[in-house]
Amino acid sequence: MNLGRDIVATVIAADSPLGQVARAVDIATSHLPAVHQPRACPFCVAAGWPCRPFLDAAQHITDHGVDVAGLVPRDLQQVLWPDKPAIRAS
């Protein structure tokens, strides 16, 4: 049973802006809902999504100057930011 989304791994410099928040990225992305359940965290089902661990990790990422929108799949961006157009693939 797949609880979340497909993932990829990448290597980044530890002292880069993204490298400095790598653990928070792991937390935020592990709490992303499955494609067909945009309001259900695979770990925090009772709390729904966006759940507290996601929000805390996203805040930490943002506080370090990294744009969280690039880490959130397009279909979930409307859930988080309903008044903001979703990022389009080029």
HTML snippet that shows the backbone in 3Dmol.js (N, CA, C, O; Angstrom):
<script src="https://3Dmol.org/build/3Dmol-min.js"></script>
<div id="view" style="width:600px;height:400px;position:relative"></div>
<script>
const pdb = `
ATOM      1  N   MET A   1       0.844  -1.170   0.000  1.00  0.00           N
ATOM      2  CA  MET A   1       0.000   0.000   0.000  1.00  0.00           C
ATOM      3  C   MET A   1       0.897   1.243   0.000  1.00  0.00           C
ATOM      4  O   MET A   1       1.819   1.352   0.808  1.00  0.00           O
ATOM      5  N   ASN A   2       0.616   2.170  -0.910  1.00  0.00           N
ATOM      6  CA  ASN A   2       1.368   3.409  -1.005  1.00  0.00           C
ATOM      7  C   ASN A   2       0.605   4.495  -0.259  1.00  0.00           C
ATOM      8  O   ASN A   2      -0.494   4.871  -0.667  1.00  0.00           O
ATOM      9  N   LEU A   3       1.182   5.007   0.841  1.00  0.00           N
ATOM     10  CA  LEU A   3       0.511   6.022   1.637  1.00  0.00           C
ATOM     11  C   LEU A   3       0.734   7.430   1.120  1.00  0.00           C
ATOM     12  O   LEU A   3      -0.059   8.327   1.408  1.00  0.00           O
ATOM     13  N   GLY A   4       1.793   7.639   0.366  1.00  0.00           N
ATOM     14  CA  GLY A   4       2.123   8.993  -0.047  1.00  0.00           C
ATOM     15  C   GLY A   4       2.262   9.129  -1.539  1.00  0.00           C
ATOM     16  O   GLY A   4       1.464   8.587  -2.303  1.00  0.00           O
ATOM     17  N   ARG A   5       3.260   9.841  -1.942  1.00  0.00           N
ATOM     18  CA  ARG A   5       3.532  10.136  -3.337  1.00  0.00           C
ATOM     19  C   ARG A   5       4.847   9.502  -3.740  1.00  0.00           C
ATOM     20  O   ARG A   5       5.654   9.132  -2.888  1.00  0.00           O
ATOM     21  N   ASP A   6       5.062   9.378  -5.043  1.00  0.00           N
ATOM     22  CA  ASP A   6       6.359   8.945  -5.530  1.00  0.00           C
ATOM     23  C   ASP A   6       7.388   9.996  -5.133  1.00  0.00           C
ATOM     24  O   ASP A   6       7.075  11.184  -5.057  1.00  0.00           O
ATOM     25  N   ILE A   7       8.602   9.558  -4.885  1.00  0.00           N
ATOM     26  CA  ILE A   7       9.645  10.488  -4.448  1.00  0.00           C
ATOM     27  C   ILE A   7      10.883  10.336  -5.323  1.00  0.00           C
ATOM     28  O   ILE A   7      11.057   9.340  -6.025  1.00  0.00           O
ATOM     29  N   VAL A   8      11.725  11.340  -5.259  1.00  0.00           N
ATOM     30  CA  VAL A   8      13.041  11.296  -5.876  1.00  0.00           C
ATOM     31  C   VAL A   8      14.039  11.751  -4.822  1.00  0.00           C
ATOM     32  O   VAL A   8      13.686  12.460  -3.880  1.00  0.00           O
ATOM     33  N   ALA A   9      15.265  11.343  -4.989  1.00  0.00           N
ATOM     34  CA  ALA A   9      16.327  11.801  -4.097  1.00  0.00           C
ATOM     35  C   ALA A   9      17.302  12.625  -4.928  1.00  0.00           C
ATOM     36  O   ALA A   9      17.511  12.354  -6.111  1.00  0.00           O
ATOM     37  N   THR A  10      17.885  13.617  -4.308  1.00  0.00           N
ATOM     38  CA  THR A  10      18.856  14.456  -4.984  1.00  0.00           C
ATOM     39  C   THR A  10      19.963  14.812  -4.006  1.00  0.00           C
ATOM     40  O   THR A  10      19.773  14.744  -2.792  1.00  0.00           O
ATOM     41  N   VAL A  11      21.092  15.184  -4.521  1.00  0.00           N
ATOM     42  CA  VAL A  11      22.229  15.553  -3.691  1.00  0.00           C
ATOM     43  C   VAL A  11      22.409  17.064  -3.785  1.00  0.00           C
ATOM     44  O   VAL A  11      22.439  17.630  -4.877  1.00  0.00           O
ATOM     45  N   ILE A  12      22.528  17.707  -2.627  1.00  0.00           N
ATOM     46  CA  ILE A  12      22.745  19.150  -2.580  1.00  0.00           C
ATOM     47  C   ILE A  12      23.867  19.449  -1.588  1.00  0.00           C
ATOM     48  O   ILE A  12      24.135  18.660  -0.682  1.00  0.00           O
ATOM     49  N   ALA A  13      24.500  20.568  -1.766  1.00  0.00           N
ATOM     50  CA  ALA A  13      25.568  20.970  -0.845  1.00  0.00           C
ATOM     51  C   ALA A  13      24.967  21.266   0.528  1.00  0.00           C
ATOM     52  O   ALA A  13      23.973  21.984   0.634  1.00  0.00           O
ATOM     53  N   ALA A  14      25.561  20.721   1.558  1.00  0.00           N
ATOM     54  CA  ALA A  14      25.049  20.903   2.920  1.00  0.00           C
ATOM     55  C   ALA A  14      25.034  22.361   3.345  1.00  0.00           C
ATOM     56  O   ALA A  14      24.194  22.760   4.151  1.00  0.00           O
ATOM     57  N   ASP A  15      25.942  23.153   2.822  1.00  0.00           N
ATOM     58  CA  ASP A  15      25.985  24.551   3.230  1.00  0.00           C
ATOM     59  C   ASP A  15      25.194  25.479   2.297  1.00  0.00           C
ATOM     60  O   ASP A  15      25.279  26.700   2.423  1.00  0.00           O
ATOM     61  N   SER A  16      24.438  24.909   1.376  1.00  0.00           N
ATOM     62  CA  SER A  16      23.558  25.712   0.522  1.00  0.00           C
ATOM     63  C   SER A  16      22.279  26.043   1.293  1.00  0.00           C
ATOM     64  O   SER A  16      21.995  25.405   2.307  1.00  0.00           O
ATOM     65  N   PRO A  17      21.499  27.034   0.829  1.00  0.00           N
ATOM     66  CA  PRO A  17      20.242  27.338   1.525  1.00  0.00           C
ATOM     67  C   PRO A  17      19.338  26.112   1.660  1.00  0.00           C
ATOM     68  O   PRO A  17      18.767  25.885   2.727  1.00  0.00           O
ATOM     69  N   LEU A  18      19.203  25.329   0.607  1.00  0.00           N
ATOM     70  CA  LEU A  18      18.359  24.137   0.688  1.00  0.00           C
ATOM     71  C   LEU A  18      18.988  23.076   1.588  1.00  0.00           C
ATOM     72  O   LEU A  18      18.279  22.387   2.322  1.00  0.00           O
ATOM     73  N   GLY A  19      20.295  22.942   1.535  1.00  0.00           N
ATOM     74  CA  GLY A  19      20.989  21.988   2.399  1.00  0.00           C
ATOM     75  C   GLY A  19      20.806  22.297   3.871  1.00  0.00           C
ATOM     76  O   GLY A  19      20.737  21.381   4.691  1.00  0.00           O
ATOM     77  N   GLN A  20      20.725  23.570   4.218  1.00  0.00           N
ATOM     78  CA  GLN A  20      20.541  23.974   5.605  1.00  0.00           C
ATOM     79  C   GLN A  20      19.174  23.583   6.157  1.00  0.00           C
ATOM     80  O   GLN A  20      19.003  23.498   7.373  1.00  0.00           O
ATOM     81  N   VAL A  21      18.213  23.347   5.294  1.00  0.00           N
ATOM     82  CA  VAL A  21      16.862  22.982   5.746  1.00  0.00           C
ATOM     83  C   VAL A  21      16.460  21.585   5.270  1.00  0.00           C
ATOM     84  O   VAL A  21      15.274  21.261   5.211  1.00  0.00           O
ATOM     85  N   ALA A  22      17.443  20.771   4.936  1.00  0.00           N
ATOM     86  CA  ALA A  22      17.170  19.447   4.372  1.00  0.00           C
ATOM     87  C   ALA A  22      16.271  18.596   5.273  1.00  0.00           C
ATOM     88  O   ALA A  22      15.362  17.930   4.777  1.00  0.00           O
ATOM     89  N   ARG A  23      16.507  18.609   6.562  1.00  0.00           N
ATOM     90  CA  ARG A  23      15.682  17.811   7.486  1.00  0.00           C
ATOM     91  C   ARG A  23      14.236  18.308   7.472  1.00  0.00           C
ATOM     92  O   ARG A  23      13.306  17.502   7.484  1.00  0.00           O
ATOM     93  N   ALA A  24      14.043  19.610   7.446  1.00  0.00           N
ATOM     94  CA  ALA A  24      12.691  20.168   7.393  1.00  0.00           C
ATOM     95  C   ALA A  24      12.013  19.813   6.069  1.00  0.00           C
ATOM     96  O   ALA A  24      10.807  19.570   6.038  1.00  0.00           O
ATOM     97  N   VAL A  25      12.776  19.782   4.984  1.00  0.00           N
ATOM     98  CA  VAL A  25      12.221  19.362   3.690  1.00  0.00           C
ATOM     99  C   VAL A  25      11.747  17.918   3.781  1.00  0.00           C
ATOM    100  O   VAL A  25      10.662  17.583   3.306  1.00  0.00           O
ATOM    101  N   ASP A  26      12.566  17.064   4.394  1.00  0.00           N
ATOM    102  CA  ASP A  26      12.163  15.661   4.568  1.00  0.00           C
ATOM    103  C   ASP A  26      10.861  15.546   5.355  1.00  0.00           C
ATOM    104  O   ASP A  26       9.975  14.767   5.001  1.00  0.00           O
ATOM    105  N   ILE A  27      10.756  16.325   6.415  1.00  0.00           N
ATOM    106  CA  ILE A  27       9.542  16.274   7.242  1.00  0.00           C
ATOM    107  C   ILE A  27       8.335  16.780   6.446  1.00  0.00           C
ATOM    108  O   ILE A  27       7.292  16.128   6.409  1.00  0.00           O
ATOM    109  N   ALA A  28       8.485  17.932   5.820  1.00  0.00           N
ATOM    110  CA  ALA A  28       7.363  18.509   5.068  1.00  0.00           C
ATOM    111  C   ALA A  28       6.890  17.571   3.965  1.00  0.00           C
ATOM    112  O   ALA A  28       5.691  17.332   3.820  1.00  0.00           O
ATOM    113  N   THR A  29       7.823  17.044   3.194  1.00  0.00           N
ATOM    114  CA  THR A  29       7.411  16.199   2.072  1.00  0.00           C
ATOM    115  C   THR A  29       6.897  14.834   2.516  1.00  0.00           C
ATOM    116  O   THR A  29       6.091  14.225   1.812  1.00  0.00           O
ATOM    117  N   SER A  30       7.344  14.347   3.660  1.00  0.00           N
ATOM    118  CA  SER A  30       6.803  13.067   4.133  1.00  0.00           C
ATOM    119  C   SER A  30       5.358  13.211   4.602  1.00  0.00           C
ATOM    120  O   SER A  30       4.628  12.223   4.685  1.00  0.00           O
ATOM    121  N   HIS A  31       4.945  14.437   4.908  1.00  0.00           N
ATOM    122  CA  HIS A  31       3.577  14.685   5.360  1.00  0.00           C
ATOM    123  C   HIS A  31       2.664  15.172   4.234  1.00  0.00           C
ATOM    124  O   HIS A  31       1.564  15.655   4.500  1.00  0.00           O
ATOM    125  N   LEU A  32       3.109  15.051   2.977  1.00  0.00           N
ATOM    126  CA  LEU A  32       2.239  15.412   1.857  1.00  0.00           C
ATOM    127  C   LEU A  32       1.182  14.339   1.653  1.00  0.00           C
ATOM    128  O   LEU A  32       1.485  13.151   1.756  1.00  0.00           O
ATOM    129  N   PRO A  33      -0.043  14.731   1.367  1.00  0.00           N
ATOM    130  CA  PRO A  33      -1.117  13.753   1.139  1.00  0.00           C
ATOM    131  C   PRO A  33      -0.936  12.984  -0.163  1.00  0.00           C
ATOM    132  O   PRO A  33      -0.231  13.420  -1.072  1.00  0.00           O
ATOM    133  N   ALA A  34      -1.579  11.847  -0.226  1.00  0.00           N
ATOM    134  CA  ALA A  34      -1.625  11.074  -1.463  1.00  0.00           C
ATOM    135  C   ALA A  34      -2.394  11.869  -2.520  1.00  0.00           C
ATOM    136  O   ALA A  34      -3.166  12.768  -2.187  1.00  0.00           O
ATOM    137  N   VAL A  35      -2.183  11.542  -3.768  1.00  0.00           N
ATOM    138  CA  VAL A  35      -2.763  12.298  -4.876  1.00  0.00           C
ATOM    139  C   VAL A  35      -4.276  12.441  -4.767  1.00  0.00           C
ATOM    140  O   VAL A  35      -4.804  13.527  -5.007  1.00  0.00           O
ATOM    141  N   HIS A  36      -4.972  11.396  -4.420  1.00  0.00           N
ATOM    142  CA  HIS A  36      -6.437  11.435  -4.414  1.00  0.00           C
ATOM    143  C   HIS A  36      -7.036  11.757  -3.049  1.00  0.00           C
ATOM    144  O   HIS A  36      -8.246  11.634  -2.859  1.00  0.00           O
ATOM    145  N   GLN A  37      -6.195  12.171  -2.092  1.00  0.00           N
ATOM    146  CA  GLN A  37      -6.676  12.530  -0.755  1.00  0.00           C
ATOM    147  C   GLN A  37      -6.000  13.823  -0.303  1.00  0.00           C
ATOM    148  O   GLN A  37      -5.208  13.798   0.639  1.00  0.00           O
ATOM    149  N   PRO A  38      -6.294  14.956  -0.953  1.00  0.00           N
ATOM    150  CA  PRO A  38      -5.562  16.190  -0.680  1.00  0.00           C
ATOM    151  C   PRO A  38      -5.774  16.791   0.704  1.00  0.00           C
ATOM    152  O   PRO A  38      -5.106  17.766   1.051  1.00  0.00           O
ATOM    153  N   ARG A  39      -6.660  16.254   1.481  1.00  0.00           N
ATOM    154  CA  ARG A  39      -6.903  16.787   2.833  1.00  0.00           C
ATOM    155  C   ARG A  39      -6.527  15.790   3.921  1.00  0.00           C
ATOM    156  O   ARG A  39      -6.901  15.974   5.079  1.00  0.00           O
ATOM    157  N   ALA A  40      -5.783  14.724   3.563  1.00  0.00           N
ATOM    158  CA  ALA A  40      -5.443  13.694   4.546  1.00  0.00           C
ATOM    159  C   ALA A  40      -3.942  13.447   4.575  1.00  0.00           C
ATOM    160  O   ALA A  40      -3.371  12.940   3.610  1.00  0.00           O
ATOM    161  N   CYS A  41      -3.304  13.808   5.687  1.00  0.00           N
ATOM    162  CA  CYS A  41      -1.886  13.503   5.872  1.00  0.00           C
ATOM    163  C   CYS A  41      -1.748  11.992   6.085  1.00  0.00           C
ATOM    164  O   CYS A  41      -2.537  11.405   6.825  1.00  0.00           O
ATOM    165  N   PRO A  42      -0.758  11.352   5.448  1.00  0.00           N
ATOM    166  CA  PRO A  42      -0.598   9.911   5.641  1.00  0.00           C
ATOM    167  C   PRO A  42      -0.188   9.527   7.065  1.00  0.00           C
ATOM    168  O   PRO A  42      -0.307   8.362   7.444  1.00  0.00           O
ATOM    169  N   PHE A  43       0.290  10.489   7.855  1.00  0.00           N
ATOM    170  CA  PHE A  43       0.704  10.218   9.228  1.00  0.00           C
ATOM    171  C   PHE A  43      -0.218  10.838  10.267  1.00  0.00           C
ATOM    172  O   PHE A  43      -0.387  10.279  11.351  1.00  0.00           O
ATOM    173  N   CYS A  44      -0.808  11.966   9.960  1.00  0.00           N
ATOM    174  CA  CYS A  44      -1.629  12.715  10.921  1.00  0.00           C
ATOM    175  C   CYS A  44      -3.092  12.720  10.476  1.00  0.00           C
ATOM    176  O   CYS A  44      -3.714  13.779  10.403  1.00  0.00           O
ATOM    177  N   VAL A  45      -3.623  11.580  10.188  1.00  0.00           N
ATOM    178  CA  VAL A  45      -4.954  11.458   9.592  1.00  0.00           C
ATOM    179  C   VAL A  45      -6.020  12.189  10.406  1.00  0.00           C
ATOM    180  O   VAL A  45      -6.892  12.843   9.833  1.00  0.00           O
ATOM    181  N   ALA A  46      -5.962  12.088  11.716  1.00  0.00           N
ATOM    182  CA  ALA A  46      -6.989  12.729  12.545  1.00  0.00           C
ATOM    183  C   ALA A  46      -6.953  14.247  12.426  1.00  0.00           C
ATOM    184  O   ALA A  46      -7.980  14.907  12.587  1.00  0.00           O
ATOM    185  N   ALA A  47      -5.772  14.808  12.143  1.00  0.00           N
ATOM    186  CA  ALA A  47      -5.637  16.255  12.060  1.00  0.00           C
ATOM    187  C   ALA A  47      -5.929  16.803  10.673  1.00  0.00           C
ATOM    188  O   ALA A  47      -6.146  18.006  10.523  1.00  0.00           O
ATOM    189  N   GLY A  48      -5.939  15.958   9.667  1.00  0.00           N
ATOM    190  CA  GLY A  48      -6.129  16.431   8.302  1.00  0.00           C
ATOM    191  C   GLY A  48      -4.864  17.093   7.774  1.00  0.00           C
ATOM    192  O   GLY A  48      -3.814  17.053   8.415  1.00  0.00           O
ATOM    193  N   TRP A  49      -4.977  17.705   6.593  1.00  0.00           N
ATOM    194  CA  TRP A  49      -3.823  18.363   5.982  1.00  0.00           C
ATOM    195  C   TRP A  49      -4.222  19.730   5.486  1.00  0.00           C
ATOM    196  O   TRP A  49      -5.309  19.867   4.923  1.00  0.00           O
ATOM    197  N   PRO A  50      -3.405  20.748   5.661  1.00  0.00           N
ATOM    198  CA  PRO A  50      -2.025  20.682   6.151  1.00  0.00           C
ATOM    199  C   PRO A  50      -1.968  20.445   7.655  1.00  0.00           C
ATOM    200  O   PRO A  50      -2.650  21.105   8.439  1.00  0.00           O
ATOM    201  N   CYS A  51      -1.149  19.502   8.021  1.00  0.00           N
ATOM    202  CA  CYS A  51      -1.012  19.118   9.427  1.00  0.00           C
ATOM    203  C   CYS A  51       0.056  19.963  10.107  1.00  0.00           C
ATOM    204  O   CYS A  51       0.820  20.655   9.435  1.00  0.00           O
ATOM    205  N   ARG A  52       0.115  19.914  11.420  1.00  0.00           N
ATOM    206  CA  ARG A  52       1.072  20.714  12.186  1.00  0.00           C
ATOM    207  C   ARG A  52       2.522  20.410  11.811  1.00  0.00           C
ATOM    208  O   ARG A  52       3.291  21.355  11.635  1.00  0.00           O
ATOM    209  N   PRO A  53       2.950  19.123  11.676  1.00  0.00           N
ATOM    210  CA  PRO A  53       4.343  18.887  11.288  1.00  0.00           C
ATOM    211  C   PRO A  53       4.690  19.515   9.931  1.00  0.00           C
ATOM    212  O   PRO A  53       5.782  20.059   9.763  1.00  0.00           O
ATOM    213  N   PHE A  54       3.772  19.441   8.971  1.00  0.00           N
ATOM    214  CA  PHE A  54       4.018  20.075   7.674  1.00  0.00           C
ATOM    215  C   PHE A  54       4.159  21.585   7.838  1.00  0.00           C
ATOM    216  O   PHE A  54       5.107  22.182   7.329  1.00  0.00           O
ATOM    217  N   LEU A  55       3.215  22.200   8.550  1.00  0.00           N
ATOM    218  CA  LEU A  55       3.226  23.651   8.711  1.00  0.00           C
ATOM    219  C   LEU A  55       4.474  24.132   9.446  1.00  0.00           C
ATOM    220  O   LEU A  55       5.060  25.147   9.069  1.00  0.00           O
ATOM    221  N   ASP A  56       4.885  23.418  10.485  1.00  0.00           N
ATOM    222  CA  ASP A  56       6.093  23.799  11.227  1.00  0.00           C
ATOM    223  C   ASP A  56       7.336  23.682  10.339  1.00  0.00           C
ATOM    224  O   ASP A  56       8.190  24.568  10.341  1.00  0.00           O
ATOM    225  N   ALA A  57       7.431  22.585   9.583  1.00  0.00           N
ATOM    226  CA  ALA A  57       8.578  22.405   8.684  1.00  0.00           C
ATOM    227  C   ALA A  57       8.565  23.471   7.591  1.00  0.00           C
ATOM    228  O   ALA A  57       9.611  24.027   7.256  1.00  0.00           O
ATOM    229  N   ALA A  58       7.399  23.759   7.038  1.00  0.00           N
ATOM    230  CA  ALA A  58       7.289  24.781   5.989  1.00  0.00           C
ATOM    231  C   ALA A  58       7.707  26.145   6.522  1.00  0.00           C
ATOM    232  O   ALA A  58       8.360  26.909   5.812  1.00  0.00           O
ATOM    233  N   GLN A  59       7.345  26.458   7.744  1.00  0.00           N
ATOM    234  CA  GLN A  59       7.735  27.735   8.343  1.00  0.00           C
ATOM    235  C   GLN A  59       9.249  27.807   8.520  1.00  0.00           C
ATOM    236  O   GLN A  59       9.861  28.839   8.244  1.00  0.00           O
ATOM    237  N   HIS A  60       9.850  26.711   8.979  1.00  0.00           N
ATOM    238  CA  HIS A  60      11.308  26.660   9.148  1.00  0.00           C
ATOM    239  C   HIS A  60      12.007  26.862   7.800  1.00  0.00           C
ATOM    240  O   HIS A  60      12.989  27.598   7.708  1.00  0.00           O
ATOM    241  N   ILE A  61      11.503  26.216   6.778  1.00  0.00           N
ATOM    242  CA  ILE A  61      12.071  26.340   5.429  1.00  0.00           C
ATOM    243  C   ILE A  61      11.979  27.784   4.957  1.00  0.00           C
ATOM    244  O   ILE A  61      12.958  28.348   4.469  1.00  0.00           O
ATOM    245  N   THR A  62      10.802  28.378   5.103  1.00  0.00           N
ATOM    246  CA  THR A  62      10.583  29.762   4.689  1.00  0.00           C
ATOM    247  C   THR A  62      11.469  30.716   5.477  1.00  0.00           C
ATOM    248  O   THR A  62      12.029  31.657   4.913  1.00  0.00           O
ATOM    249  N   ASP A  63      11.598  30.478   6.775  1.00  0.00           N
ATOM    250  CA  ASP A  63      12.437  31.329   7.625  1.00  0.00           C
ATOM    251  C   ASP A  63      13.895  31.352   7.165  1.00  0.00           C
ATOM    252  O   ASP A  63      14.622  32.308   7.432  1.00  0.00           O
ATOM    253  N   HIS A  64      14.311  30.296   6.474  1.00  0.00           N
ATOM    254  CA  HIS A  64      15.685  30.222   5.972  1.00  0.00           C
ATOM    255  C   HIS A  64      15.787  30.659   4.509  1.00  0.00           C
ATOM    256  O   HIS A  64      16.808  30.427   3.862  1.00  0.00           O
ATOM    257  N   GLY A  65      14.735  31.287   3.991  1.00  0.00           N
ATOM    258  CA  GLY A  65      14.790  31.879   2.653  1.00  0.00           C
ATOM    259  C   GLY A  65      14.567  30.939   1.496  1.00  0.00           C
ATOM    260  O   GLY A  65      14.869  31.287   0.354  1.00  0.00           O
ATOM    261  N   VAL A  66      14.045  29.757   1.759  1.00  0.00           N
ATOM    262  CA  VAL A  66      13.764  28.801   0.686  1.00  0.00           C
ATOM    263  C   VAL A  66      12.266  28.819   0.412  1.00  0.00           C
ATOM    264  O   VAL A  66      11.462  28.800   1.343  1.00  0.00           O
ATOM    265  N   ASP A  67      11.892  28.856  -0.858  1.00  0.00           N
ATOM    266  CA  ASP A  67      10.493  28.915  -1.259  1.00  0.00           C
ATOM    267  C   ASP A  67       9.836  27.535  -1.142  1.00  0.00           C
ATOM    268  O   ASP A  67      10.215  26.597  -1.844  1.00  0.00           O
ATOM    269  N   VAL A  68       8.877  27.428  -0.272  1.00  0.00           N
ATOM    270  CA  VAL A  68       8.172  26.161  -0.036  1.00  0.00           C
ATOM    271  C   VAL A  68       7.353  25.737  -1.257  1.00  0.00           C
ATOM    272  O   VAL A  68       7.149  24.543  -1.476  1.00  0.00           O
ATOM    273  N   ALA A  69       6.888  26.687  -2.041  1.00  0.00           N
ATOM    274  CA  ALA A  69       6.045  26.353  -3.200  1.00  0.00           C
ATOM    275  C   ALA A  69       6.742  25.383  -4.152  1.00  0.00           C
ATOM    276  O   ALA A  69       6.081  24.569  -4.797  1.00  0.00           O
ATOM    277  N   GLY A  70       8.053  25.459  -4.245  1.00  0.00           N
ATOM    278  CA  GLY A  70       8.786  24.546  -5.111  1.00  0.00           C
ATOM    279  C   GLY A  70       8.841  23.121  -4.591  1.00  0.00           C
ATOM    280  O   GLY A  70       9.265  22.214  -5.308  1.00  0.00           O
ATOM    281  N   LEU A  71       8.418  22.914  -3.355  1.00  0.00           N
ATOM    282  CA  LEU A  71       8.423  21.579  -2.749  1.00  0.00           C
ATOM    283  C   LEU A  71       7.038  20.950  -2.692  1.00  0.00           C
ATOM    284  O   LEU A  71       6.896  19.773  -2.360  1.00  0.00           O
ATOM    285  N   VAL A  72       6.021  21.738  -3.015  1.00  0.00           N
ATOM    286  CA  VAL A  72       4.627  21.287  -2.907  1.00  0.00           C
ATOM    287  C   VAL A  72       4.089  20.980  -4.304  1.00  0.00           C
ATOM    288  O   VAL A  72       4.122  21.850  -5.174  1.00  0.00           O
ATOM    289  N   PRO A  73       3.594  19.761  -4.539  1.00  0.00           N
ATOM    290  CA  PRO A  73       3.029  19.441  -5.849  1.00  0.00           C
ATOM    291  C   PRO A  73       1.915  20.420  -6.245  1.00  0.00           C
ATOM    292  O   PRO A  73       1.196  20.943  -5.393  1.00  0.00           O
ATOM    293  N   ARG A  74       1.793  20.650  -7.547  1.00  0.00           N
ATOM    294  CA  ARG A  74       0.828  21.631  -8.054  1.00  0.00           C
ATOM    295  C   ARG A  74      -0.590  21.391  -7.559  1.00  0.00           C
ATOM    296  O   ARG A  74      -1.307  22.346  -7.261  1.00  0.00           O
ATOM    297  N   ASP A  75      -1.005  20.135  -7.467  1.00  0.00           N
ATOM    298  CA  ASP A  75      -2.390  19.867  -7.063  1.00  0.00           C
ATOM    299  C   ASP A  75      -2.656  20.262  -5.609  1.00  0.00           C
ATOM    300  O   ASP A  75      -3.808  20.475  -5.233  1.00  0.00           O
ATOM    301  N   LEU A  76      -1.611  20.363  -4.790  1.00  0.00           N
ATOM    302  CA  LEU A  76      -1.788  20.746  -3.392  1.00  0.00           C
ATOM    303  C   LEU A  76      -1.620  22.240  -3.161  1.00  0.00           C
ATOM    304  O   LEU A  76      -1.994  22.750  -2.104  1.00  0.00           O
ATOM    305  N   GLN A  77      -1.067  22.939  -4.128  1.00  0.00           N
ATOM    306  CA  GLN A  77      -0.863  24.367  -3.947  1.00  0.00           C
ATOM    307  C   GLN A  77      -2.186  25.111  -3.796  1.00  0.00           C
ATOM    308  O   GLN A  77      -2.257  26.089  -3.052  1.00  0.00           O
ATOM    309  N   GLN A  78      -3.221  24.671  -4.479  1.00  0.00           N
ATOM    310  CA  GLN A  78      -4.538  25.295  -4.333  1.00  0.00           C
ATOM    311  C   GLN A  78      -5.129  25.048  -2.954  1.00  0.00           C
ATOM    312  O   GLN A  78      -5.929  25.854  -2.478  1.00  0.00           O
ATOM    313  N   VAL A  79      -4.757  23.960  -2.305  1.00  0.00           N
ATOM    314  CA  VAL A  79      -5.225  23.693  -0.940  1.00  0.00           C
ATOM    315  C   VAL A  79      -4.545  24.667   0.027  1.00  0.00           C
ATOM    316  O   VAL A  79      -5.196  25.227   0.909  1.00  0.00           O
ATOM    317  N   LEU A  80      -3.236  24.866  -0.143  1.00  0.00           N
ATOM    318  CA  LEU A  80      -2.487  25.741   0.753  1.00  0.00           C
ATOM    319  C   LEU A  80      -2.723  27.218   0.476  1.00  0.00           C
ATOM    320  O   LEU A  80      -2.881  28.016   1.399  1.00  0.00           O
ATOM    321  N   TRP A  81      -2.745  27.570  -0.796  1.00  0.00           N
ATOM    322  CA  TRP A  81      -2.843  28.977  -1.196  1.00  0.00           C
ATOM    323  C   TRP A  81      -3.983  29.127  -2.210  1.00  0.00           C
ATOM    324  O   TRP A  81      -3.724  29.278  -3.404  1.00  0.00           O
ATOM    325  N   PRO A  82      -5.220  29.088  -1.761  1.00  0.00           N
ATOM    326  CA  PRO A  82      -6.352  29.102  -2.703  1.00  0.00           C
ATOM    327  C   PRO A  82      -6.447  30.369  -3.555  1.00  0.00           C
ATOM    328  O   PRO A  82      -7.050  30.343  -4.628  1.00  0.00           O
ATOM    329  N   ASP A  83      -5.870  31.458  -3.099  1.00  0.00           N
ATOM    330  CA  ASP A  83      -5.960  32.717  -3.867  1.00  0.00           C
ATOM    331  C   ASP A  83      -4.751  32.948  -4.763  1.00  0.00           C
ATOM    332  O   ASP A  83      -4.686  33.959  -5.462  1.00  0.00           O
ATOM    333  N   LYS A  84      -3.804  32.034  -4.752  1.00  0.00           N
ATOM    334  CA  LYS A  84      -2.577  32.200  -5.526  1.00  0.00           C
ATOM    335  C   LYS A  84      -2.575  31.206  -6.687  1.00  0.00           C
ATOM    336  O   LYS A  84      -2.861  30.027  -6.477  1.00  0.00           O
ATOM    337  N   PRO A  85      -2.260  31.653  -7.912  1.00  0.00           N
ATOM    338  CA  PRO A  85      -2.194  30.699  -9.027  1.00  0.00           C
ATOM    339  C   PRO A  85      -1.093  29.665  -8.784  1.00  0.00           C
ATOM    340  O   PRO A  85      -0.031  30.000  -8.259  1.00  0.00           O
ATOM    341  N   ALA A  86      -1.343  28.432  -9.159  1.00  0.00           N
ATOM    342  CA  ALA A  86      -0.364  27.364  -8.991  1.00  0.00           C
ATOM    343  C   ALA A  86       0.810  27.581  -9.934  1.00  0.00           C
ATOM    344  O   ALA A  86       0.647  28.147 -11.014  1.00  0.00           O
ATOM    345  N   ILE A  87       1.988  27.132  -9.528  1.00  0.00           N
ATOM    346  CA  ILE A  87       3.169  27.192 -10.382  1.00  0.00           C
ATOM    347  C   ILE A  87       2.945  26.241 -11.546  1.00  0.00           C
ATOM    348  O   ILE A  87       2.551  25.092 -11.349  1.00  0.00           O
ATOM    349  N   ARG A  88       3.190  26.705 -12.725  1.00  0.00           N
ATOM    350  CA  ARG A  88       3.004  25.883 -13.924  1.00  0.00           C
ATOM    351  C   ARG A  88       4.346  25.334 -14.382  1.00  0.00           C
ATOM    352  O   ARG A  88       5.381  25.989 -14.261  1.00  0.00           O
ATOM    353  N   ALA A  89       4.306  24.122 -14.908  1.00  0.00           N
ATOM    354  CA  ALA A  89       5.522  23.537 -15.491  1.00  0.00           C
ATOM    355  C   ALA A  89       5.842  24.270 -16.789  1.00  0.00           C
ATOM    356  O   ALA A  89       4.937  24.639 -17.537  1.00  0.00           O
ATOM    357  N   SER A  90       7.113  24.477 -17.051  1.00  0.00           N
ATOM    358  CA  SER A  90       7.465  25.183 -18.287  1.00  0.00           C
ATOM    359  C   SER A  90       7.801  24.232 -19.400  1.00  0.00           C
ATOM    360  O   SER A  90       8.119  24.665 -20.508  1.00  0.00           O
TER     361      SER A  90
END
`;
const viewer = $3Dmol.createViewer("view");
viewer.addModel(pdb, "pdb");
viewer.setStyle({}, {cartoon: {color: "spectrum"}});
viewer.zoomTo();
viewer.render();
</script>
